[in-house]
Amino acid sequence: MHQRPFPTMRQARLEVFQWLTYYNARRRHSALKYLSPVEFKRQQQRARTLTRAA
């Protein structure tokens, strides 16, 4: 990534996987009011649980 050489293909795959995991699941999104998708989903589930309890 960023035109950096990796010592092995395994190391390259690992770092790409870690970056994709961050980018797709943990990175904050402006469309989600600057929450990560994981946190947004947690808040949605929490809101549904509270609505059912009320």
mmCIF entry with sequence, helices, sheets and N, C-alpha, C, O atoms, coordinates in Angstrom:
data_MODEL
# 
_entry.id   MODEL 
# 
_entity.id                         1 
_entity.type                       polymer 
_entity.pdbx_number_of_molecules   1 
# 
_entity_poly.entity_id                      1 
_entity_poly.type                           'polypeptide(L)' 
_entity_poly.nstd_linkage                   no 
_entity_poly.nstd_monomer                   no 
_entity_poly.pdbx_seq_one_letter_code       MHQRPFPTMRQARLEVFQWLTYYNARRRHSALKYLSPVEFKRQQQRARTLTRAA 
_entity_poly.pdbx_seq_one_letter_code_can   MHQRPFPTMRQARLEVFQWLTYYNARRRHSALKYLSPVEFKRQQQRARTLTRAA 
_entity_poly.pdbx_strand_id                 A 
# 
loop_
_entity_poly_seq.entity_id 
_entity_poly_seq.num 
_entity_poly_seq.mon_id 
_entity_poly_seq.hetero 
1 1  MET n 
1 2  HIS n 
1 3  GLN n 
1 4  ARG n 
1 5  PRO n 
1 6  PHE n 
1 7  PRO n 
1 8  THR n 
1 9  MET n 
1 10 ARG n 
1 11 GLN n 
1 12 ALA n 
1 13 ARG n 
1 14 LEU n 
1 15 GLU n 
1 16 VAL n 
1 17 PHE n 
1 18 GLN n 
1 19 TRP n 
1 20 LEU n 
1 21 THR n 
1 22 TYR n 
1 23 TYR n 
1 24 ASN n 
1 25 ALA n 
1 26 ARG n 
1 27 ARG n 
1 28 ARG n 
1 29 HIS n 
1 30 SER n 
1 31 ALA n 
1 32 LEU n 
1 33 LYS n 
1 34 TYR n 
1 35 LEU n 
1 36 SER n 
1 37 PRO n 
1 38 VAL n 
1 39 GLU n 
1 40 PHE n 
1 41 LYS n 
1 42 ARG n 
1 43 GLN n 
1 44 GLN n 
1 45 GLN n 
1 46 ARG n 
1 47 ALA n 
1 48 ARG n 
1 49 THR n 
1 50 LEU n 
1 51 THR n 
1 52 ARG n 
1 53 ALA n 
1 54 ALA n 
# 
_struct_asym.id          A 
_struct_asym.entity_id   1 
# 
loop_
_struct_conf.conf_type_id 
_struct_conf.id 
_struct_conf.pdbx_PDB_helix_id 
_struct_conf.beg_label_comp_id 
_struct_conf.beg_label_asym_id 
_struct_conf.beg_label_seq_id 
_struct_conf.pdbx_beg_PDB_ins_code 
_struct_conf.end_label_comp_id 
_struct_conf.end_label_asym_id 
_struct_conf.end_label_seq_id 
_struct_conf.pdbx_end_PDB_ins_code 
_struct_conf.beg_auth_comp_id 
_struct_conf.beg_auth_asym_id 
_struct_conf.beg_auth_seq_id 
_struct_conf.end_auth_comp_id 
_struct_conf.end_auth_asym_id 
_struct_conf.end_auth_seq_id 
_struct_conf.pdbx_PDB_helix_class 
_struct_conf.details 
_struct_conf.pdbx_PDB_helix_length 
HELX_P HELX_P1 AA1 MET A 9  ? THR A 21 ? MET A 9  THR A 21 1 ? 13 
HELX_P HELX_P2 AA2 TYR A 22 ? ARG A 26 ? TYR A 22 ARG A 26 3 ? 5  
HELX_P HELX_P3 AA3 SER A 30 ? LEU A 32 ? SER A 30 LEU A 32 5 ? 3  
HELX_P HELX_P4 AA4 PRO A 37 ? ALA A 53 ? PRO A 37 ALA A 53 1 ? 17 
# 
_struct_conf_type.id          HELX_P 
_struct_conf_type.criteria    ? 
_struct_conf_type.reference   ? 
# 
loop_
_atom_site.group_PDB 
_atom_site.id 
_atom_site.type_symbol 
_atom_site.label_atom_id 
_atom_site.label_alt_id 
_atom_site.label_comp_id 
_atom_site.label_asym_id 
_atom_site.label_entity_id 
_atom_site.label_seq_id 
_atom_site.pdbx_PDB_ins_code 
_atom_site.Cartn_x 
_atom_site.Cartn_y 
_atom_site.Cartn_z 
_atom_site.occupancy 
_atom_site.B_iso_or_equiv 
_atom_site.pdbx_formal_charge 
_atom_site.auth_seq_id 
_atom_site.auth_comp_id 
_atom_site.auth_asym_id 
_atom_site.auth_atom_id 
_atom_site.pdbx_PDB_model_num 
ATOM 1   N N  . MET A 1 1  ? 0.847   -1.167  0.000  1.00 0.00 ? 1  MET A N  1 
ATOM 2   C CA . MET A 1 1  ? 0.000   0.000   0.000  1.00 0.00 ? 1  MET A CA 1 
ATOM 3   C C  . MET A 1 1  ? 0.891   1.227   0.000  1.00 0.00 ? 1  MET A C  1 
ATOM 4   O O  . MET A 1 1  ? 1.982   1.225   0.571  1.00 0.00 ? 1  MET A O  1 
ATOM 5   N N  . HIS A 1 2  ? 0.424   2.238   -0.627 1.00 0.00 ? 2  HIS A N  1 
ATOM 6   C CA . HIS A 1 2  ? 1.196   3.469   -0.771 1.00 0.00 ? 2  HIS A CA 1 
ATOM 7   C C  . HIS A 1 2  ? 2.562   3.195   -1.395 1.00 0.00 ? 2  HIS A C  1 
ATOM 8   O O  . HIS A 1 2  ? 3.563   3.809   -1.024 1.00 0.00 ? 2  HIS A O  1 
ATOM 9   N N  . GLN A 1 3  ? 2.586   2.272   -2.340 1.00 0.00 ? 3  GLN A N  1 
ATOM 10  C CA . GLN A 1 3  ? 3.781   1.894   -3.094 1.00 0.00 ? 3  GLN A CA 1 
ATOM 11  C C  . GLN A 1 3  ? 4.925   1.475   -2.187 1.00 0.00 ? 3  GLN A C  1 
ATOM 12  O O  . GLN A 1 3  ? 6.083   1.816   -2.428 1.00 0.00 ? 3  GLN A O  1 
ATOM 13  N N  . ARG A 1 4  ? 4.593   0.747   -1.166 1.00 0.00 ? 4  ARG A N  1 
ATOM 14  C CA . ARG A 1 4  ? 5.569   0.246   -0.210 1.00 0.00 ? 4  ARG A CA 1 
ATOM 15  C C  . ARG A 1 4  ? 5.793   -1.238  -0.480 1.00 0.00 ? 4  ARG A C  1 
ATOM 16  O O  . ARG A 1 4  ? 4.820   -1.978  -0.627 1.00 0.00 ? 4  ARG A O  1 
ATOM 17  N N  . PRO A 1 5  ? 7.005   -1.685  -0.548 1.00 0.00 ? 5  PRO A N  1 
ATOM 18  C CA . PRO A 1 5  ? 7.248   -3.120  -0.774 1.00 0.00 ? 5  PRO A CA 1 
ATOM 19  C C  . PRO A 1 5  ? 6.959   -3.931  0.497  1.00 0.00 ? 5  PRO A C  1 
ATOM 20  O O  . PRO A 1 5  ? 7.209   -3.473  1.612  1.00 0.00 ? 5  PRO A O  1 
ATOM 21  N N  . PHE A 1 6  ? 6.440   -5.115  0.306  1.00 0.00 ? 6  PHE A N  1 
ATOM 22  C CA . PHE A 1 6  ? 6.175   -6.023  1.410  1.00 0.00 ? 6  PHE A CA 1 
ATOM 23  C C  . PHE A 1 6  ? 7.149   -7.186  1.321  1.00 0.00 ? 6  PHE A C  1 
ATOM 24  O O  . PHE A 1 6  ? 7.484   -7.633  0.224  1.00 0.00 ? 6  PHE A O  1 
ATOM 25  N N  . PRO A 1 7  ? 7.599   -7.672  2.453  1.00 0.00 ? 7  PRO A N  1 
ATOM 26  C CA . PRO A 1 7  ? 8.566   -8.775  2.419  1.00 0.00 ? 7  PRO A CA 1 
ATOM 27  C C  . PRO A 1 7  ? 7.981   -10.069 1.852  1.00 0.00 ? 7  PRO A C  1 
ATOM 28  O O  . PRO A 1 7  ? 8.689   -10.843 1.208  1.00 0.00 ? 7  PRO A O  1 
ATOM 29  N N  . THR A 1 8  ? 6.680   -10.305 2.093  1.00 0.00 ? 8  THR A N  1 
ATOM 30  C CA . THR A 1 8  ? 6.041   -11.522 1.591  1.00 0.00 ? 8  THR A CA 1 
ATOM 31  C C  . THR A 1 8  ? 4.634   -11.199 1.102  1.00 0.00 ? 8  THR A C  1 
ATOM 32  O O  . THR A 1 8  ? 4.059   -10.167 1.448  1.00 0.00 ? 8  THR A O  1 
ATOM 33  N N  . MET A 1 9  ? 4.101   -12.091 0.301  1.00 0.00 ? 9  MET A N  1 
ATOM 34  C CA . MET A 1 9  ? 2.724   -11.930 -0.167 1.00 0.00 ? 9  MET A CA 1 
ATOM 35  C C  . MET A 1 9  ? 1.757   -12.032 1.019  1.00 0.00 ? 9  MET A C  1 
ATOM 36  O O  . MET A 1 9  ? 0.742   -11.337 1.066  1.00 0.00 ? 9  MET A O  1 
ATOM 37  N N  . ARG A 1 10 ? 2.080   -12.886 1.949  1.00 0.00 ? 10 ARG A N  1 
ATOM 38  C CA . ARG A 1 10 ? 1.226   -13.029 3.136  1.00 0.00 ? 10 ARG A CA 1 
ATOM 39  C C  . ARG A 1 10 ? 1.134   -11.722 3.913  1.00 0.00 ? 10 ARG A C  1 
ATOM 40  O O  . ARG A 1 10 ? 0.052   -11.334 4.352  1.00 0.00 ? 10 ARG A O  1 
ATOM 41  N N  . GLN A 1 11 ? 2.258   -11.047 4.084  1.00 0.00 ? 11 GLN A N  1 
ATOM 42  C CA . GLN A 1 11 ? 2.269   -9.766  4.795  1.00 0.00 ? 11 GLN A CA 1 
ATOM 43  C C  . GLN A 1 11 ? 1.458   -8.719  4.027  1.00 0.00 ? 11 GLN A C  1 
ATOM 44  O O  . GLN A 1 11 ? 0.741   -7.923  4.633  1.00 0.00 ? 11 GLN A O  1 
ATOM 45  N N  . ALA A 1 12 ? 1.568   -8.718  2.724  1.00 0.00 ? 12 ALA A N  1 
ATOM 46  C CA . ALA A 1 12 ? 0.802   -7.779  1.905  1.00 0.00 ? 12 ALA A CA 1 
ATOM 47  C C  . ALA A 1 12 ? -0.694  -8.027  2.063  1.00 0.00 ? 12 ALA A C  1 
ATOM 48  O O  . ALA A 1 12 ? -1.465  -7.086  2.254  1.00 0.00 ? 12 ALA A O  1 
ATOM 49  N N  . ARG A 1 13 ? -1.102  -9.279  1.984  1.00 0.00 ? 13 ARG A N  1 
ATOM 50  C CA . ARG A 1 13 ? -2.522  -9.614  2.131  1.00 0.00 ? 13 ARG A CA 1 
ATOM 51  C C  . ARG A 1 13 ? -3.044  -9.225  3.507  1.00 0.00 ? 13 ARG A C  1 
ATOM 52  O O  . ARG A 1 13 ? -4.145  -8.689  3.628  1.00 0.00 ? 13 ARG A O  1 
ATOM 53  N N  . LEU A 1 14 ? -2.265  -9.491  4.533  1.00 0.00 ? 14 LEU A N  1 
ATOM 54  C CA . LEU A 1 14 ? -2.672  -9.156  5.889  1.00 0.00 ? 14 LEU A CA 1 
ATOM 55  C C  . LEU A 1 14 ? -2.889  -7.652  6.042  1.00 0.00 ? 14 LEU A C  1 
ATOM 56  O O  . LEU A 1 14 ? -3.897  -7.221  6.601  1.00 0.00 ? 14 LEU A O  1 
ATOM 57  N N  . GLU A 1 15 ? -1.961  -6.873  5.553  1.00 0.00 ? 15 GLU A N  1 
ATOM 58  C CA . GLU A 1 15 ? -2.095  -5.418  5.701  1.00 0.00 ? 15 GLU A CA 1 
ATOM 59  C C  . GLU A 1 15 ? -3.248  -4.862  4.877  1.00 0.00 ? 15 GLU A C  1 
ATOM 60  O O  . GLU A 1 15 ? -3.931  -3.938  5.318  1.00 0.00 ? 15 GLU A O  1 
ATOM 61  N N  . VAL A 1 16 ? -3.473  -5.409  3.694  1.00 0.00 ? 16 VAL A N  1 
ATOM 62  C CA . VAL A 1 16 ? -4.614  -4.969  2.878  1.00 0.00 ? 16 VAL A CA 1 
ATOM 63  C C  . VAL A 1 16 ? -5.917  -5.335  3.586  1.00 0.00 ? 16 VAL A C  1 
ATOM 64  O O  . VAL A 1 16 ? -6.837  -4.519  3.640  1.00 0.00 ? 16 VAL A O  1 
ATOM 65  N N  . PHE A 1 17 ? -6.007  -6.542  4.125  1.00 0.00 ? 17 PHE A N  1 
ATOM 66  C CA . PHE A 1 17 ? -7.198  -6.959  4.858  1.00 0.00 ? 17 PHE A CA 1 
ATOM 67  C C  . PHE A 1 17 ? -7.462  -6.039  6.050  1.00 0.00 ? 17 PHE A C  1 
ATOM 68  O O  . PHE A 1 17 ? -8.598  -5.625  6.279  1.00 0.00 ? 17 PHE A O  1 
ATOM 69  N N  . GLN A 1 18 ? -6.418  -5.722  6.803  1.00 0.00 ? 18 GLN A N  1 
ATOM 70  C CA . GLN A 1 18 ? -6.588  -4.842  7.960  1.00 0.00 ? 18 GLN A CA 1 
ATOM 71  C C  . GLN A 1 18 ? -7.057  -3.455  7.532  1.00 0.00 ? 18 GLN A C  1 
ATOM 72  O O  . GLN A 1 18 ? -7.915  -2.859  8.184  1.00 0.00 ? 18 GLN A O  1 
ATOM 73  N N  . TRP A 1 19 ? -6.504  -2.944  6.450  1.00 0.00 ? 19 TRP A N  1 
ATOM 74  C CA . TRP A 1 19 ? -6.912  -1.620  5.968  1.00 0.00 ? 19 TRP A CA 1 
ATOM 75  C C  . TRP A 1 19 ? -8.369  -1.639  5.503  1.00 0.00 ? 19 TRP A C  1 
ATOM 76  O O  . TRP A 1 19 ? -9.129  -0.717  5.801  1.00 0.00 ? 19 TRP A O  1 
ATOM 77  N N  . LEU A 1 20 ? -8.759  -2.687  4.772  1.00 0.00 ? 20 LEU A N  1 
ATOM 78  C CA . LEU A 1 20 ? -10.140 -2.780  4.300  1.00 0.00 ? 20 LEU A CA 1 
ATOM 79  C C  . LEU A 1 20 ? -11.127 -2.912  5.456  1.00 0.00 ? 20 LEU A C  1 
ATOM 80  O O  . LEU A 1 20 ? -12.218 -2.344  5.419  1.00 0.00 ? 20 LEU A O  1 
ATOM 81  N N  . THR A 1 21 ? -10.741 -3.656  6.466  1.00 0.00 ? 21 THR A N  1 
ATOM 82  C CA . THR A 1 21 ? -11.597 -3.793  7.642  1.00 0.00 ? 21 THR A CA 1 
ATOM 83  C C  . THR A 1 21 ? -11.805 -2.433  8.295  1.00 0.00 ? 21 THR A C  1 
ATOM 84  O O  . THR A 1 21 ? -12.927 -2.068  8.646  1.00 0.00 ? 21 THR A O  1 
ATOM 85  N N  . TYR A 1 22 ? -10.734 -1.698  8.451  1.00 0.00 ? 22 TYR A N  1 
ATOM 86  C CA . TYR A 1 22 ? -10.850 -0.340  9.011  1.00 0.00 ? 22 TYR A CA 1 
ATOM 87  C C  . TYR A 1 22 ? -11.715 0.535   8.112  1.00 0.00 ? 22 TYR A C  1 
ATOM 88  O O  . TYR A 1 22 ? -12.641 1.194   8.585  1.00 0.00 ? 22 TYR A O  1 
ATOM 89  N N  . TYR A 1 23 ? -11.414 0.541   6.830  1.00 0.00 ? 23 TYR A N  1 
ATOM 90  C CA . TYR A 1 23 ? -12.086 1.452   5.905  1.00 0.00 ? 23 TYR A CA 1 
ATOM 91  C C  . TYR A 1 23 ? -13.584 1.168   5.819  1.00 0.00 ? 23 TYR A C  1 
ATOM 92  O O  . TYR A 1 23 ? -14.392 2.095   5.778  1.00 0.00 ? 23 TYR A O  1 
ATOM 93  N N  . ASN A 1 24 ? -13.950 -0.098  5.793  1.00 0.00 ? 24 ASN A N  1 
ATOM 94  C CA . ASN A 1 24 ? -15.356 -0.441  5.594  1.00 0.00 ? 24 ASN A CA 1 
ATOM 95  C C  . ASN A 1 24 ? -16.167 -0.529  6.873  1.00 0.00 ? 24 ASN A C  1 
ATOM 96  O O  . ASN A 1 24 ? -17.381 -0.329  6.833  1.00 0.00 ? 24 ASN A O  1 
ATOM 97  N N  . ALA A 1 25 ? -15.553 -0.816  7.986  1.00 0.00 ? 25 ALA A N  1 
ATOM 98  C CA . ALA A 1 25 ? -16.327 -1.043  9.203  1.00 0.00 ? 25 ALA A CA 1 
ATOM 99  C C  . ALA A 1 25 ? -16.085 -0.026  10.308 1.00 0.00 ? 25 ALA A C  1 
ATOM 100 O O  . ALA A 1 25 ? -16.994 0.269   11.083 1.00 0.00 ? 25 ALA A O  1 
ATOM 101 N N  . ARG A 1 26 ? -14.912 0.496   10.389 1.00 0.00 ? 26 ARG A N  1 
ATOM 102 C CA . ARG A 1 26 ? -14.592 1.348   11.539 1.00 0.00 ? 26 ARG A CA 1 
ATOM 103 C C  . ARG A 1 26 ? -14.448 2.829   11.199 1.00 0.00 ? 26 ARG A C  1 
ATOM 104 O O  . ARG A 1 26 ? -14.565 3.681   12.080 1.00 0.00 ? 26 ARG A O  1 
ATOM 105 N N  . ARG A 1 27 ? -14.199 3.134   9.945  1.00 0.00 ? 27 ARG A N  1 
ATOM 106 C CA . ARG A 1 27 ? -13.994 4.528   9.550  1.00 0.00 ? 27 ARG A CA 1 
ATOM 107 C C  . ARG A 1 27 ? -15.301 5.305   9.729  1.00 0.00 ? 27 ARG A C  1 
ATOM 108 O O  . ARG A 1 27 ? -16.379 4.793   9.428  1.00 0.00 ? 27 ARG A O  1 
ATOM 109 N N  . ARG A 1 28 ? -15.203 6.496   10.202 1.00 0.00 ? 28 ARG A N  1 
ATOM 110 C CA . ARG A 1 28 ? -16.386 7.338   10.391 1.00 0.00 ? 28 ARG A CA 1 
ATOM 111 C C  . ARG A 1 28 ? -16.873 7.850   9.042  1.00 0.00 ? 28 ARG A C  1 
ATOM 112 O O  . ARG A 1 28 ? -16.077 8.229   8.183  1.00 0.00 ? 28 ARG A O  1 
ATOM 113 N N  . HIS A 1 29 ? -18.190 7.857   8.869  1.00 0.00 ? 29 HIS A N  1 
ATOM 114 C CA . HIS A 1 29 ? -18.804 8.280   7.613  1.00 0.00 ? 29 HIS A CA 1 
ATOM 115 C C  . HIS A 1 29 ? -19.654 9.519   7.849  1.00 0.00 ? 29 HIS A C  1 
ATOM 116 O O  . HIS A 1 29 ? -20.435 9.574   8.798  1.00 0.00 ? 29 HIS A O  1 
ATOM 117 N N  . SER A 1 30 ? -19.501 10.495  6.994  1.00 0.00 ? 30 SER A N  1 
ATOM 118 C CA . SER A 1 30 ? -20.298 11.711  7.146  1.00 0.00 ? 30 SER A CA 1 
ATOM 119 C C  . SER A 1 30 ? -21.781 11.419  6.965  1.00 0.00 ? 30 SER A C  1 
ATOM 120 O O  . SER A 1 30 ? -22.609 12.067  7.604  1.00 0.00 ? 30 SER A O  1 
ATOM 121 N N  . ALA A 1 31 ? -22.139 10.467  6.117  1.00 0.00 ? 31 ALA A N  1 
ATOM 122 C CA . ALA A 1 31 ? -23.544 10.123  5.899  1.00 0.00 ? 31 ALA A CA 1 
ATOM 123 C C  . ALA A 1 31 ? -24.180 9.495   7.140  1.00 0.00 ? 31 ALA A C  1 
ATOM 124 O O  . ALA A 1 31 ? -25.404 9.458   7.259  1.00 0.00 ? 31 ALA A O  1 
ATOM 125 N N  . LEU A 1 32 ? -23.365 9.009   8.050  1.00 0.00 ? 32 LEU A N  1 
ATOM 126 C CA . LEU A 1 32 ? -23.861 8.394   9.289  1.00 0.00 ? 32 LEU A CA 1 
ATOM 127 C C  . LEU A 1 32 ? -23.626 9.307   10.479 1.00 0.00 ? 32 LEU A C  1 
ATOM 128 O O  . LEU A 1 32 ? -23.463 8.846   11.609 1.00 0.00 ? 32 LEU A O  1 
ATOM 129 N N  . LYS A 1 33 ? -23.609 10.606  10.214 1.00 0.00 ? 33 LYS A N  1 
ATOM 130 C CA . LYS A 1 33 ? -23.364 11.616  11.257 1.00 0.00 ? 33 LYS A CA 1 
ATOM 131 C C  . LYS A 1 33 ? -22.029 11.379  11.949 1.00 0.00 ? 33 LYS A C  1 
ATOM 132 O O  . LYS A 1 33 ? -21.910 11.512  13.167 1.00 0.00 ? 33 LYS A O  1 
ATOM 133 N N  . TYR A 1 34 ? -21.034 11.028  11.152 1.00 0.00 ? 34 TYR A N  1 
ATOM 134 C CA . TYR A 1 34 ? -19.658 10.812  11.597 1.00 0.00 ? 34 TYR A CA 1 
ATOM 135 C C  . TYR A 1 34 ? -19.519 9.689   12.629 1.00 0.00 ? 34 TYR A C  1 
ATOM 136 O O  . TYR A 1 34 ? -18.677 9.746   13.525 1.00 0.00 ? 34 TYR A O  1 
ATOM 137 N N  . LEU A 1 35 ? -20.363 8.672   12.478 1.00 0.00 ? 35 LEU A N  1 
ATOM 138 C CA . LEU A 1 35 ? -20.220 7.452   13.258 1.00 0.00 ? 35 LEU A CA 1 
ATOM 139 C C  . LEU A 1 35 ? -19.647 6.386   12.345 1.00 0.00 ? 35 LEU A C  1 
ATOM 140 O O  . LEU A 1 35 ? -19.793 6.453   11.124 1.00 0.00 ? 35 LEU A O  1 
ATOM 141 N N  . SER A 1 36 ? -18.999 5.411   12.938 1.00 0.00 ? 36 SER A N  1 
ATOM 142 C CA . SER A 1 36 ? -18.558 4.270   12.147 1.00 0.00 ? 36 SER A CA 1 
ATOM 143 C C  . SER A 1 36 ? -19.791 3.415   11.860 1.00 0.00 ? 36 SER A C  1 
ATOM 144 O O  . SER A 1 36 ? -20.769 3.490   12.603 1.00 0.00 ? 36 SER A O  1 
ATOM 145 N N  . PRO A 1 37 ? -19.769 2.608   10.804 1.00 0.00 ? 37 PRO A N  1 
ATOM 146 C CA . PRO A 1 37 ? -20.911 1.731   10.541 1.00 0.00 ? 37 PRO A CA 1 
ATOM 147 C C  . PRO A 1 37 ? -21.229 0.814   11.726 1.00 0.00 ? 37 PRO A C  1 
ATOM 148 O O  . PRO A 1 37 ? -22.397 0.541   12.002 1.00 0.00 ? 37 PRO A O  1 
ATOM 149 N N  . VAL A 1 38 ? -20.208 0.344   12.417 1.00 0.00 ? 38 VAL A N  1 
ATOM 150 C CA . VAL A 1 38 ? -20.427 -0.532  13.566 1.00 0.00 ? 38 VAL A CA 1 
ATOM 151 C C  . VAL A 1 38 ? -21.174 0.221   14.668 1.00 0.00 ? 38 VAL A C  1 
ATOM 152 O O  . VAL A 1 38 ? -22.141 -0.298  15.225 1.00 0.00 ? 38 VAL A O  1 
ATOM 153 N N  . GLU A 1 39 ? -20.737 1.426   14.982 1.00 0.00 ? 39 GLU A N  1 
ATOM 154 C CA . GLU A 1 39 ? -21.390 2.218   16.025 1.00 0.00 ? 39 GLU A CA 1 
ATOM 155 C C  . GLU A 1 39 ? -22.795 2.638   15.594 1.00 0.00 ? 39 GLU A C  1 
ATOM 156 O O  . GLU A 1 39 ? -23.710 2.648   16.417 1.00 0.00 ? 39 GLU A O  1 
ATOM 157 N N  . PHE A 1 40 ? -22.979 2.980   14.341 1.00 0.00 ? 40 PHE A N  1 
ATOM 158 C CA . PHE A 1 40 ? -24.296 3.350   13.831 1.00 0.00 ? 40 PHE A CA 1 
ATOM 159 C C  . PHE A 1 40 ? -25.273 2.191   14.013 1.00 0.00 ? 40 PHE A C  1 
ATOM 160 O O  . PHE A 1 40 ? -26.401 2.388   14.463 1.00 0.00 ? 40 PHE A O  1 
ATOM 161 N N  . LYS A 1 41 ? -24.838 0.991   13.664 1.00 0.00 ? 41 LYS A N  1 
ATOM 162 C CA . LYS A 1 41 ? -25.685 -0.193  13.807 1.00 0.00 ? 41 LYS A CA 1 
ATOM 163 C C  . LYS A 1 41 ? -26.023 -0.447  15.275 1.00 0.00 ? 41 LYS A C  1 
ATOM 164 O O  . LYS A 1 41 ? -27.160 -0.787  15.599 1.00 0.00 ? 41 LYS A O  1 
ATOM 165 N N  . ARG A 1 42 ? -25.048 -0.286  16.155 1.00 0.00 ? 42 ARG A N  1 
ATOM 166 C CA . ARG A 1 42 ? -25.301 -0.458  17.593 1.00 0.00 ? 42 ARG A CA 1 
ATOM 167 C C  . ARG A 1 42 ? -26.370 0.513   18.077 1.00 0.00 ? 42 ARG A C  1 
ATOM 168 O O  . ARG A 1 42 ? -27.276 0.132   18.818 1.00 0.00 ? 42 ARG A O  1 
ATOM 169 N N  . GLN A 1 43 ? -26.261 1.767   17.656 1.00 0.00 ? 43 GLN A N  1 
ATOM 170 C CA . GLN A 1 43 ? -27.236 2.768   18.080 1.00 0.00 ? 43 GLN A CA 1 
ATOM 171 C C  . GLN A 1 43 ? -28.623 2.459   17.539 1.00 0.00 ? 43 GLN A C  1 
ATOM 172 O O  . GLN A 1 43 ? -29.617 2.648   18.240 1.00 0.00 ? 43 GLN A O  1 
ATOM 173 N N  . GLN A 1 44 ? -28.702 1.984   16.298 1.00 0.00 ? 44 GLN A N  1 
ATOM 174 C CA . GLN A 1 44 ? -29.995 1.617   15.719 1.00 0.00 ? 44 GLN A CA 1 
ATOM 175 C C  . GLN A 1 44 ? -30.627 0.466   16.494 1.00 0.00 ? 44 GLN A C  1 
ATOM 176 O O  . GLN A 1 44 ? -31.822 0.493   16.786 1.00 0.00 ? 44 GLN A O  1 
ATOM 177 N N  . GLN A 1 45 ? -29.827 -0.542  16.826 1.00 0.00 ? 45 GLN A N  1 
ATOM 178 C CA . GLN A 1 45 ? -30.342 -1.681  17.583 1.00 0.00 ? 45 GLN A CA 1 
ATOM 179 C C  . GLN A 1 45 ? -30.779 -1.270  18.983 1.00 0.00 ? 45 GLN A C  1 
ATOM 180 O O  . GLN A 1 45 ? -31.802 -1.734  19.485 1.00 0.00 ? 45 GLN A O  1 
ATOM 181 N N  . ARG A 1 46 ? -30.000 -0.400  19.604 1.00 0.00 ? 46 ARG A N  1 
ATOM 182 C CA . ARG A 1 46 ? -30.333 0.093   20.942 1.00 0.00 ? 46 ARG A CA 1 
ATOM 183 C C  . ARG A 1 46 ? -31.647 0.867   20.905 1.00 0.00 ? 46 ARG A C  1 
ATOM 184 O O  . ARG A 1 46 ? -32.485 0.712   21.793 1.00 0.00 ? 46 ARG A O  1 
ATOM 185 N N  . ALA A 1 47 ? -31.830 1.697   19.882 1.00 0.00 ? 47 ALA A N  1 
ATOM 186 C CA . ALA A 1 47 ? -33.057 2.477   19.756 1.00 0.00 ? 47 ALA A CA 1 
ATOM 187 C C  . ALA A 1 47 ? -34.265 1.555   19.560 1.00 0.00 ? 47 ALA A C  1 
ATOM 188 O O  . ALA A 1 47 ? -35.325 1.801   20.137 1.00 0.00 ? 47 ALA A O  1 
ATOM 189 N N  . ARG A 1 48 ? -34.117 0.495   18.752 1.00 0.00 ? 48 ARG A N  1 
ATOM 190 C CA . ARG A 1 48 ? -35.207 -0.452  18.548 1.00 0.00 ? 48 ARG A CA 1 
ATOM 191 C C  . ARG A 1 48 ? -35.546 -1.180  19.841 1.00 0.00 ? 48 ARG A C  1 
ATOM 192 O O  . ARG A 1 48 ? -36.717 -1.405  20.145 1.00 0.00 ? 48 ARG A O  1 
ATOM 193 N N  . THR A 1 49 ? -34.521 -1.547  20.598 1.00 0.00 ? 49 THR A N  1 
ATOM 194 C CA . THR A 1 49 ? -34.753 -2.253  21.862 1.00 0.00 ? 49 THR A CA 1 
ATOM 195 C C  . THR A 1 49 ? -35.489 -1.354  22.845 1.00 0.00 ? 49 THR A C  1 
ATOM 196 O O  . THR A 1 49 ? -36.408 -1.806  23.529 1.00 0.00 ? 49 THR A O  1 
ATOM 197 N N  . LEU A 1 50 ? -35.098 -0.094  22.923 1.00 0.00 ? 50 LEU A N  1 
ATOM 198 C CA . LEU A 1 50 ? -35.762 0.844   23.831 1.00 0.00 ? 50 LEU A CA 1 
ATOM 199 C C  . LEU A 1 50 ? -37.201 1.098   23.402 1.00 0.00 ? 50 LEU A C  1 
ATOM 200 O O  . LEU A 1 50 ? -38.083 1.241   24.249 1.00 0.00 ? 50 LEU A O  1 
ATOM 201 N N  . THR A 1 51 ? -37.446 1.155   22.108 1.00 0.00 ? 51 THR A N  1 
ATOM 202 C CA . THR A 1 51 ? -38.800 1.388   21.595 1.00 0.00 ? 51 THR A CA 1 
ATOM 203 C C  . THR A 1 51 ? -39.709 0.216   21.965 1.00 0.00 ? 51 THR A C  1 
ATOM 204 O O  . THR A 1 51 ? -40.852 0.417   22.375 1.00 0.00 ? 51 THR A O  1 
ATOM 205 N N  . ARG A 1 52 ? -39.202 -1.002  21.820 1.00 0.00 ? 52 ARG A N  1 
ATOM 206 C CA . ARG A 1 52 ? -39.995 -2.188  22.160 1.00 0.00 ? 52 ARG A CA 1 
ATOM 207 C C  . ARG A 1 52 ? -40.272 -2.244  23.655 1.00 0.00 ? 52 ARG A C  1 
ATOM 208 O O  . ARG A 1 52 ? -41.343 -2.683  24.075 1.00 0.00 ? 52 ARG A O  1 
ATOM 209 N N  . ALA A 1 53 ? -39.316 -1.803  24.454 1.00 0.00 ? 53 ALA A N  1 
ATOM 210 C CA . ALA A 1 53 ? -39.484 -1.873  25.913 1.00 0.00 ? 53 ALA A CA 1 
ATOM 211 C C  . ALA A 1 53 ? -40.493 -0.842  26.408 1.00 0.00 ? 53 ALA A C  1 
ATOM 212 O O  . ALA A 1 53 ? -41.113 -1.035  27.454 1.00 0.00 ? 53 ALA A O  1 
ATOM 213 N N  . ALA A 1 54 ? -40.660 0.229   25.679 1.00 0.00 ? 54 ALA A N  1 
ATOM 214 C CA . ALA A 1 54 ? -41.551 1.306   26.127 1.00 0.00 ? 54 ALA A CA 1 
ATOM 215 C C  . ALA A 1 54 ? -42.994 1.046   25.897 1.00 0.00 ? 54 ALA A C  1 
ATOM 216 O O  . ALA A 1 54 ? -43.833 1.882   26.233 1.00 0.00 ? 54 ALA A O  1 
# 
